[in-house]
Amino acid sequence: MTSIRTGRLVSDLYTKPTDRDLYLHKDSSHTKSTKKAFQYGLGVSLKQIYSVETDYKNHRSEIKEQLLKR
């Protein structure tokens, strides 16, 4: 989702209300390198989506909590 904040275009991530945060489970049979690459890929995607650093850091911490729950 893109909006205008203080005269600048700002991008943000939209998540549907039905989103269930289904990520790879830590006990899955995927290799360690695949699990690390998945986490890295999520971080890169977030960095590309968010144009404001504080929004990026907030959402990054939310994703981290969701991954730790799995």
C-alpha positions as semicolon CSV with decimal commas, in nm:
position;residue;x (nm);y (nm);z (nm)
1;M;0,000;0,000;0,000
2;T;0,135;0,341;-0,092
3;S;0,036;0,669;0,070
4;I;0,158;1,026;0,098
5;R;0,315;1,125;0,430
6;T;0,462;1,470;0,484
7;G;0,472;1,530;0,111
8;R;0,653;1,204;0,026
9;L;0,534;0,873;-0,114
10;V;0,558;0,605;0,153
11;S;0,516;0,233;0,091
12;D;0,379;-0,007;0,350
13;L;0,294;-0,377;0,365
14;Y;-0,072;-0,474;0,358
15;T;-0,166;-0,797;0,531
16;K;-0,509;-0,945;0,496
17;P;-0,711;-0,988;0,817
18;T;-0,719;-1,362;0,745
19;D;-0,337;-1,390;0,733
20;R;-0,223;-1,672;0,962
21;D;0,155;-1,620;0,950
22;L;0,230;-1,968;0,822
23;Y;0,606;-1,984;0,784
24;L;0,848;-2,277;0,783
25;H;0,836;-2,466;1,109
26;K;1,170;-2,489;1,289
27;D;1,136;-2,869;1,308
28;S;1,068;-2,910;0,935
29;S;1,288;-3,139;0,730
30;H;1,435;-2,848;0,532
31;T;1,810;-2,805;0,548
32;K;1,960;-2,544;0,780
33;S;2,076;-2,339;0,482
34;T;1,721;-2,334;0,340
35;K;1,579;-2,212;0,670
36;K;1,842;-1,938;0,693
37;A;1,783;-1,835;0,332
38;F;1,409;-1,813;0,400
39;Q;1,465;-1,579;0,694
40;Y;1,712;-1,371;0,495
41;G;1,470;-1,351;0,203
42;L;1,194;-1,223;0,430
43;G;1,425;-0,951;0,558
44;V;1,529;-0,845;0,208
45;S;1,165;-0,831;0,096
46;L;1,069;-0,615;0,393
47;K;1,360;-0,380;0,326
48;Q;1,244;-0,336;-0,034
49;I;0,880;-0,274;0,065
50;Y;0,927;-0,024;0,347
51;S;1,054;0,322;0,261
52;V;1,059;0,448;0,622
53;E;1,324;0,290;0,846
54;T;1,110;0,292;1,163
55;D;0,824;0,112;0,985
56;Y;1,072;-0,146;0,856
57;K;1,219;-0,207;1,202
58;N;0,873;-0,242;1,359
59;H;0,757;-0,496;1,104
60;R;1,091;-0,680;1,116
61;S;1,048;-0,731;1,491
62;E;0,691;-0,858;1,433
63;I;0,818;-1,112;1,179
64;K;1,094;-1,217;1,419
65;E;0,838;-1,285;1,693
66;Q;0,622;-1,485;1,451
67;L;0,919;-1,695;1,342
68;L;1,020;-1,763;1,703
69;K;0,668;-1,890;1,776
70;R;0,708;-2,149;1,499
